[in-house]
């Protein structure tokens, strides 16, 4: 439903809670981080969770690992040595355009302190 120019809202009956399926790769990444950094706060998410809501967007998957700033470099080094493909540490726009755009990659960034984190329990 359109509210005004450029502003849209779901009809009351269409509102639903945002959920997504956790892939095996995200599970493996989570297990690695839990084992290596048990006390760090982090958030793992993949850009492909938005694909059902977009049109004309290429099917490219970026996995974001947002972690407390004092652990970002350690997590980056851990992921590089644990056989994860194409891991990047806080890339800027130029590095993203040159080396990441158009490929699948894991991007390690600082966790914003006020991020609304949600724990998802995955049953095996």
Backbone as CSV, one residue per row, in Angstrom:
resi,resn,N_x,N_y,N_z,CA_x,CA_y,CA_z,C_x,C_y,C_z
1,UNK,0.847,-1.157,0.000,0.000,0.000,0.000,0.905,1.237,0.000
2,UNK,0.600,2.175,-0.846,1.403,3.395,-0.959,0.869,4.441,0.005
3,UNK,1.753,4.991,0.828,1.380,6.019,1.794,1.604,7.415,1.240
4,UNK,2.743,7.596,0.604,3.086,8.851,-0.054,4.196,8.553,-1.037
5,UNK,4.664,9.543,-1.730,5.696,9.317,-2.732,6.940,8.689,-2.108
6,UNK,7.297,7.508,-2.588,8.488,6.812,-2.122,8.341,6.099,-0.793
7,UNK,7.153,6.113,-0.204,6.913,5.460,1.090,5.807,4.442,0.913
8,UNK,6.126,3.193,1.261,5.165,2.104,1.112,5.055,1.348,2.423
9,UNK,3.936,0.670,2.610,3.728,-0.142,3.812,2.936,-1.379,3.425
10,UNK,3.140,-2.431,4.199,2.354,-3.638,3.997,0.959,-3.426,4.558
11,UNK,-0.008,-4.014,3.919,-1.355,-4.039,4.461,-1.292,-4.859,5.736
12,UNK,-2.136,-4.567,6.718,-2.091,-5.253,8.010,-2.094,-6.776,7.868
13,UNK,-2.820,-7.313,6.926,-2.894,-8.762,6.773,-1.613,-9.320,6.159
14,UNK,-0.830,-8.494,5.488,0.388,-8.955,4.838,1.596,-8.906,5.749
15,UNK,1.497,-8.267,6.898,2.647,-8.173,7.795,2.976,-9.556,8.338
16,UNK,4.263,-9.863,8.314,4.709,-11.119,8.889,6.135,-10.940,9.395
17,UNK,6.517,-11.789,10.286,7.852,-11.714,10.881,8.886,-12.165,9.862
18,UNK,9.992,-11.434,9.792,11.066,-11.762,8.860,11.829,-12.974,9.382
19,UNK,11.886,-14.021,8.597,12.650,-15.212,8.939,13.396,-15.676,7.701
20,UNK,14.416,-16.484,7.920,15.149,-17.026,6.790,15.752,-18.367,7.187
21,UNK,16.080,-19.151,6.194,16.690,-20.455,6.425,18.198,-20.283,6.597
22,UNK,18.748,-20.980,7.556,20.180,-20.911,7.816,20.869,-21.980,6.974
23,UNK,21.790,-21.553,6.126,22.479,-22.486,5.231,23.545,-23.279,5.989
24,UNK,23.998,-24.346,5.373,25.059,-25.169,5.969,26.343,-24.365,6.125
25,UNK,26.616,-23.477,5.181,27.820,-22.649,5.257,27.765,-21.692,6.448
26,UNK,26.587,-21.103,6.698,26.439,-20.224,7.857,26.571,-21.012,9.152
27,UNK,26.041,-22.218,9.169,26.173,-23.065,10.363,27.638,-23.385,10.641
28,UNK,28.369,-23.763,9.606,29.782,-24.100,9.760,30.573,-22.886,10.248
29,UNK,30.280,-21.735,9.680,30.939,-20.500,10.090,30.633,-20.180,11.549
30,UNK,29.396,-20.344,11.942,28.984,-20.106,13.327,29.704,-21.055,14.283
31,UNK,29.776,-22.318,13.935,30.467,-23.287,14.795,31.942,-22.938,14.948
32,UNK,32.571,-22.503,13.870,33.977,-22.104,13.927,34.160,-20.909,14.864
33,UNK,33.294,-19.922,14.738,33.411,-18.730,15.585,33.094,-19.034,17.041
34,UNK,32.087,-19.889,17.280,31.760,-20.254,18.661,32.917,-20.980,19.327
35,UNK,33.593,-21.847,18.583,34.705,-22.609,19.146,35.927,-21.732,19.399
36,UNK,36.237,-20.848,18.469,37.451,-20.034,18.562,37.282,-18.766,19.397
37,UNK,36.065,-18.202,19.398,35.817,-16.926,20.088,34.535,-17.032,20.926
38,UNK,34.554,-17.829,21.984,33.318,-18.102,22.731,32.725,-16.896,23.450
39,UNK,33.515,-15.870,23.734,33.016,-14.729,24.491,32.758,-13.494,23.639
40,UNK,33.005,-13.568,22.369,32.810,-12.413,21.478,31.361,-12.329,21.018
41,UNK,30.869,-11.106,20.918,29.540,-10.877,20.342,29.713,-10.756,18.836
42,UNK,28.885,-11.462,18.085,28.990,-11.377,16.635,27.633,-11.618,15.996
43,UNK,27.560,-11.263,14.746,26.350,-11.451,13.944,26.797,-11.949,12.573
44,UNK,26.220,-13.065,12.153,26.519,-13.622,10.837,25.243,-13.566,10.019
45,UNK,25.334,-13.022,8.809,24.167,-13.004,7.932,24.617,-13.007,6.486
46,UNK,23.718,-13.392,5.631,24.027,-13.510,4.213,23.111,-12.596,3.412
47,UNK,23.673,-11.999,2.383,22.885,-11.078,1.558,21.789,-11.789,0.770
48,UNK,21.893,-13.100,0.604,20.880,-13.802,-0.182,19.534,-13.902,0.531
49,UNK,19.447,-13.511,1.813,18.151,-13.528,2.494,17.219,-12.466,1.926
50,UNK,17.775,-11.462,1.230,16.959,-10.397,0.663,16.493,-10.678,-0.761
51,UNK,17.018,-11.707,-1.391,16.692,-11.982,-2.788,15.191,-12.160,-3.048
52,UNK,14.423,-12.796,-2.162,12.987,-12.911,-2.440,12.248,-11.570,-2.498
53,UNK,12.860,-10.526,-1.945,12.218,-9.218,-1.889,12.705,-8.267,-2.978
54,UNK,13.588,-8.728,-3.842,14.173,-7.872,-4.867,13.880,-8.411,-6.260
55,UNK,13.929,-7.527,-7.222,13.813,-7.893,-8.634,15.049,-7.379,-9.361
56,UNK,15.479,-8.100,-10.368,16.600,-7.683,-11.210,17.909,-7.528,-10.428
57,UNK,18.098,-8.340,-9.417,19.330,-8.333,-8.639,20.062,-9.643,-8.934
58,UNK,21.332,-9.587,-9.250,22.057,-10.831,-9.530,22.127,-11.718,-8.291
59,UNK,22.180,-12.995,-8.518,22.194,-13.959,-7.425,23.626,-14.134,-6.920
60,UNK,24.131,-13.117,-6.240,25.482,-13.135,-5.687,25.360,-13.141,-4.174
61,UNK,26.137,-14.014,-3.538,26.013,-14.178,-2.102,27.239,-13.628,-1.382
62,UNK,26.987,-12.676,-0.507,28.021,-12.179,0.392,27.622,-12.601,1.796
63,UNK,28.560,-13.124,2.550,28.317,-13.456,3.948,29.034,-12.404,4.774
64,UNK,28.287,-11.775,5.662,28.842,-10.736,6.519,29.039,-11.297,7.924
65,UNK,30.227,-11.080,8.459,30.529,-11.427,9.842,30.808,-10.107,10.543
66,UNK,29.833,-9.654,11.316,29.989,-8.426,12.093,30.362,-8.847,13.504
67,UNK,31.517,-8.393,13.981,32.024,-8.837,15.284,32.617,-7.650,16.028
68,UNK,32.674,-7.773,17.345,33.223,-6.696,18.177,34.573,-6.235,17.629
69,UNK,34.806,-4.952,17.699,35.972,-4.368,17.030,37.306,-4.930,17.501
70,UNK,37.424,-5.323,18.763,38.710,-5.832,19.231,39.003,-7.253,18.738
71,UNK,38.021,-7.913,18.133,38.229,-9.280,17.647,38.197,-9.383,16.120
72,UNK,37.961,-8.289,15.418,37.780,-8.386,13.962,38.999,-8.941,13.247
73,UNK,40.167,-8.458,13.582,41.358,-8.924,12.876,41.668,-10.388,13.203
74,UNK,41.447,-10.777,14.450,41.661,-12.173,14.842,40.686,-13.092,14.118
75,UNK,39.446,-12.672,13.995,38.448,-13.476,13.279,38.818,-13.575,11.807
76,UNK,39.241,-12.485,11.220,39.675,-12.507,9.822,40.793,-13.525,9.617
77,UNK,41.820,-13.478,10.473,42.938,-14.416,10.359,42.493,-15.854,10.581
78,UNK,41.589,-16.063,11.514,41.064,-17.406,11.786,40.331,-17.960,10.569
79,UNK,39.487,-17.141,9.952,38.716,-17.608,8.794,39.621,-17.864,7.592
80,UNK,40.654,-17.038,7.425,41.593,-17.252,6.320,42.319,-18.591,6.458
81,UNK,42.634,-18.977,7.684,43.381,-20.217,7.889,42.486,-21.442,8.027
82,UNK,41.181,-21.253,8.156,40.253,-22.373,8.316,39.551,-22.743,7.018
83,UNK,40.196,-22.550,5.898,39.733,-23.009,4.597,38.414,-22.385,4.145
84,UNK,38.105,-21.180,4.602,36.947,-20.481,4.066,37.401,-19.727,2.829
85,UNK,36.534,-19.687,1.844,36.898,-19.054,0.580,36.799,-17.535,0.667
86,UNK,37.658,-16.848,0.003,37.613,-15.414,-0.226,37.110,-14.607,0.974
87,UNK,37.964,-14.391,1.950,37.633,-13.623,3.149,38.292,-12.255,3.033
88,UNK,37.514,-11.200,3.323,38.009,-9.836,3.226,37.806,-9.114,4.549
89,UNK,38.773,-8.262,4.899,38.759,-7.527,6.164,38.378,-6.070,5.920
90,UNK,37.206,-5.693,6.339,36.707,-4.316,6.263,37.037,-3.627,4.939
91,UNK,36.576,-4.153,3.821,36.922,-3.531,2.535,36.239,-2.175,2.364
92,UNK,36.952,-1.234,1.769,36.336,0.045,1.430,35.669,-0.095,0.054
93,UNK,35.063,0.966,-0.427,34.326,0.903,-1.693,35.232,0.514,-2.851
94,UNK,36.418,1.077,-2.897,37.333,0.778,-3.994,37.752,-0.691,-3.985
95,UNK,38.088,-1.218,-2.816,38.477,-2.632,-2.710,37.296,-3.534,-3.048
96,UNK,36.103,-3.136,-2.614,34.910,-3.929,-2.922,34.692,-3.990,-4.432
97,UNK,34.760,-2.843,-5.085,34.545,-2.797,-6.537,35.604,-3.581,-7.297
98,UNK,36.855,-3.532,-6.845,37.947,-4.207,-7.549,37.997,-5.712,-7.325
99,UNK,37.803,-6.134,-6.079,38.106,-7.515,-5.732,36.907,-8.376,-5.327
100,UNK,35.808,-7.762,-4.917,34.706,-8.547,-4.361,33.485,-8.575,-5.270
101,UNK,33.123,-7.453,-5.850,31.888,-7.342,-6.628,31.809,-8.436,-7.688
102,UNK,30.664,-9.101,-7.732,30.436,-10.138,-8.735,30.897,-11.525,-8.336
103,UNK,31.370,-11.682,-7.107,31.829,-12.983,-6.634,31.165,-13.304,-5.302
104,UNK,31.369,-14.516,-4.820,30.932,-14.867,-3.472,32.090,-14.585,-2.521
105,UNK,31.783,-14.014,-1.354,32.849,-13.646,-0.427,32.318,-13.583,0.997
106,UNK,33.246,-13.686,1.947,32.958,-13.468,3.364,33.613,-12.143,3.727
107,UNK,32.833,-11.246,4.309,33.310,-9.910,4.643,33.253,-9.743,6.158
108,UNK,34.404,-9.483,6.764,34.498,-9.295,8.210,34.474,-7.796,8.487
109,UNK,33.526,-7.385,9.345,33.362,-5.959,9.662,33.198,-5.778,11.166
110,UNK,33.236,-4.514,11.604,32.984,-4.199,13.007,31.489,-4.308,13.283
111,UNK,31.141,-4.834,14.434,29.747,-4.900,14.868,29.356,-3.544,15.439
112,UNK,28.263,-3.004,14.950,27.749,-1.740,15.482,27.159,-2.046,16.856
113,UNK,27.543,-1.276,17.858,27.201,-1.594,19.245,25.697,-1.653,19.510
114,UNK,24.903,-0.936,18.736,23.461,-0.926,18.968,22.703,-1.759,17.938
115,UNK,23.376,-2.689,17.305,22.725,-3.545,16.312,21.653,-4.403,16.971
116,UNK,20.490,-4.516,16.345,19.429,-5.368,16.905,19.704,-6.837,16.579
117,UNK,20.399,-7.523,17.454,20.770,-8.909,17.206,19.640,-9.849,17.612
118,UNK,19.518,-10.933,16.888,18.500,-11.937,17.175,19.169,-13.299,17.088
119,UNK,19.048,-14.096,18.147,19.631,-15.420,18.139,18.653,-16.386,17.476
120,UNK,19.165,-17.169,16.553,18.344,-18.163,15.871,18.854,-19.532,16.286
121,UNK,17.964,-20.321,16.848,18.312,-21.676,17.262,17.984,-22.608,16.112
122,UNK,18.998,-23.323,15.656,18.831,-24.222,14.524,18.835,-25.646,15.035
123,UNK,17.785,-26.348,14.740,17.694,-27.749,15.153,18.274,-28.620,14.056
124,UNK,19.009,-29.620,14.452,19.632,-30.515,13.472,18.682,-31.603,13.028
